[in-house]
């Protein structure tokens, strides 16, 4: 059985080192919350047929440090003009073992976000906008390329998922000093705190591990979210800030991707620790579909320490990605404006210093023993 295989061969640190990948992107105005459609927790995905794994992942960050390219603008914080996002998200996930190698997953995200700024409120006073609710639900399938029972020292799982546009992508709040005669006006909140993006998406996932020593493994995981829809029809009002932002008047539905690589080591039978790097990004252009509309392209390279605890069917995991490099590259608008005017242009974005990811999961094991069909029919008993 796969469960006994895990107890004999797969140590705790390997079972849990990938569990926080579902929390995804390093906190950043450019990078919205998203998690893999099929989940990339090794513990969640090494299942017996009929096993069910339930879990919740909490994620928090505060973005406030502004970057143009890779250069920080510390004066934004010093003079009080920075944009501050507080993001809280909870991913409720179910993973079901179809066979020892095939599994299915459902992820239901919820979010609570706030955004404090000056420029969105007439640049006269700082005010806060708010959003909350259901995010974009994800469903998917994953498959271990090699039989886990015969490949205990290394394996590769591939996943394919669908992101559904269940989250509100037109969440609105009151903006001050920007309405008629300088009064308040209800407008859609910024793209970075919208619960949904308004598009169907396709997610391609992988997870990999390889044993280096009896207590040491390498691990890696990643996903790419394809968002074919170009724009979602929601107005940004950015064209009211400057004429050069006219083509950013409508929100885009951008792609997003993430990759992790690291090593994990057991400390005891119940506690493990991991250390790795991760790279999260919203690209300037999508792989499929057009590139019109407003997006903040950005990427973050983070150092990611983690610690895990497991007791019987319960596991608790804490990861703390710390940003070591942040970049807000030129957007399509920036490049077009630079070509038209001959003057260098690069928009900015606010990033976080770190992200808190905390996950708790519980496994319901299918311990039923299948009976011989002849024994199940009393009429066949002599």
Beta strands, then each sheet from edge to edge (+ up, - down):
strand 1: 52-68
strand 2: 71-72
strand 3: 84-97
strand 4: 102-117
strand 5: 127-134
strand 6: 138-144
strand 7: 154-163
strand 8: 172-175
strand 9: 185-188
strand 10: 201-213
strand 11: 216-226
strand 12: 231-235
strand 13: 250-252
strand 14: 256-266
strand 15: 271-282
strand 16: 298-311
strand 17: 314-327
strand 18: 349-364
sheet 1: 2+ 1- 3+ 4- 5+
sheet 2: 2+ 1- 18+ 17- 16+ 15- 14+ 11- 10+ 7- 6+
sheet 3: 8+ 9-
sheet 4: 12+ 13-
end
